[in-house]
Amino acid sequence: MAPLDGIKVLDLSRILAGPWATQLLADLGADVIKIEKPAGGDDTRHWGPPYLEDREGRESGESAYFLSANRGKQSVAIDFATHEGARLVRELALQSDVLVENYKVGGLARYGLAWQDLAPLHPGLIYCSISAFGQSGPAAANPGYDAMIQAMGGLMSITGLPDGEAGAGPQKVGVAVADLLSGMYASTAVLAALYERQQSGRGQFIDLSLLDTQVAALANQSLNYLVSGRAPGRHGTAHPNIVPYQAFATADGHLMLAIGNDRQFAAFCEVAGRSELAADARYTSNAQRVKHRQPLVKQLAAILSSRTTADWVSRLAAANVPCGPINDIAQVFAEPQVIHRELQISLPHANAGSAPGVRNPIRLSRTPVRYRHSAPLLGEHTDAVLSERLGLRAEELRALHDRGVLK
């Protein structure tokens, strides 16, 4: 058994935050039905190239983006803007343990699919709403995407090169971290609500916002401000509270040095043939190194430029000094440790035969993560799900397809 065997999830979300949450639940064994609009489905199906190739080597129309967040789900294409479609989705919701949606605040009420509509009919339902700004407050009704949340939530202000350096300015992170973290918080909240329901028998409403998530995820940086009263700035690859902890140029590339304590600094100095630096009063403790960051970093830059990245990684790893190359993503999947951990996987796909994926990092000893299939085709499971769950007969399904309610 998988941990969530028997849990039924109705996924009314799209783009990334909601789908990331429901993909995690699917990986853990939940039965996830993804409701999509018949005309085009989830927007990310079309966010390409690149697109997966079918068995004949042609572009299938299934984007890599969509594949990244929708494995293990069943796609049911229903137009719930129609009365019949809304009724079908409502019936599916009343059979579900969990409903996840990320429509604008109040957007599902017009279809009778809001928490207030469903909770009286299904007291055990766990209803998770993911929105840009939450269900209350002056910005609650506003739309929002990840990049603007990274900006508003402070992340871009601490990401990028510091003022005064060439190329300085705020930067967004290379993946949609506000969305991804919101999805992870959402799945955690759903699991907590499922556990609590075992005791109370009651469901509950989960209000989760991207902005709340981004502010919470500022972690040490937010506390740096709250403790000191000074807003942190940008440090490039450097750490605001630890030195040396940043990227350095080597003789043939770059190295990320991540020294977390004084012992590691002393070991680095010994490997570098500069033991006197560890004994220098300006550098004997991390607090001192932070105060004297600039002169130390200048000296380390000269030292590290004298050898290749591979040479430094080999020598420093032998001395238990944390460091690593700055890999591009092709190099990531060629890393021996990544290969050993089998992080690249292949999953069955209805159109292409198989599709690549990335392993869920959760490794459970008794109830492992389950990989059933890659992301579904639009409407791939419409008839099967509605027949099995709602008892619709073939002629009823055919009539709904003819009227454009289903795909």
C-alpha positions, 0 to 999 in steps of 0.5 A: 500500500501507498500512504494515501491509498483510498484517499480521493482528491478532486483537483480543480487547480491549474498552472503550478502551485495547485498541481504541484500539491496534488502531484505530491498527493498522487505520488503518495498514493491518492487517487487524483482526478484533475478537472480540465476545461474541454477547450485546451485544458490546463494553460500549461499544456501549451507552455512550450516548446519543448513538447514531448514527441509522440511515437512517430517523433512528432511534437505531441502538444504535451509540454514539458512544463505540464509533464513536470506537475501532473504525473499520476493524475486522471484527466476529466474534461468537463465544462463546468460553466454549463449547468450539467458540467457543474452538477457532475463536478459537484457530484465528484466533489461530494465523493471526494476526501479533498478538493484543491482549487486555485481560482480567484477568490469567490470564483467557484461560487457561481457554479455552486462549487465553493466551500460554502456550497459543498461543506453542508452537503459533505461535512468531511470534505477538506477544501484547499483554496490556493490564491495569490493573496488569500481569502481576505484583505485589501488584495484578496480579489487581485490575480497574481503569478509567481514572479510578481509574488517573488517581487512583492514578497521580498525575495527579488530584493535579496536575489542578484548582485549587490548595488555597485557591481556590474549587472547589479539589480533584483533578480527572480529565482530560476524556478517558480519558488513561490508556486512550488513552496505554496504547493508543498505547504498546501500538501502539508496542510491537506495531510494535517487536515486528513490526520485531524479528520481521523479524530474529529470526523470533520473536514475543514477549509484551508486558506493558503496564499502565495504571498503568505508563503513567500513571506514565510519562506524568507526564513533567516532573512526576515528574522535578520530584518525583524531583529536588526530593523535593517532590511537585508540587501543583495549579496549575489551568491554570498550568504548574509550571515556566513563567510566564506559561503559563495561562488568563486572563480577557479582556473577553469570555471566556478566553485561554490564554497559553503563553509558553515563553521570554524573547523571547516574554515581551518580545514580549507586554509590547510588544504589551500596552504594558507593556515595563517588565515585561520589564525588571523584574529579577523577570521578566527570565528564566523562573526569576525569573518562576516565583519571582515568579509571584503578583505577575506573574500579578496584573498580567497578569490586569488587562492581559488583561481589558482586551481581547477574546479575539479582539483579543488572539489577533490581536495576539499571533499577529502578534507570534509569541506563542503563545496561543489561545482556550479552545474548546468542542468545537463551536468546535474543529470550526469552527476554520479550521485544523481545517477546513483539515486535514480532521480531521472525516471521514465513513466508510461505515457498514452501518446508517446509510450513513455515520458521522462520525469524526476523522482519525488525526493521522499523515500519511505521504507515501507510505503514507497512513493508510487509512480503510475503514469506520466501526465495524462492527455486532456480528457484521457479518463473522462468516460472511465471516471464518470462511468465508475464514479457516477454510474453514467451509461455510454449513451449518457456520456455520448450525449454529453460529449455531443453537447460539448459538456465533456471531452 
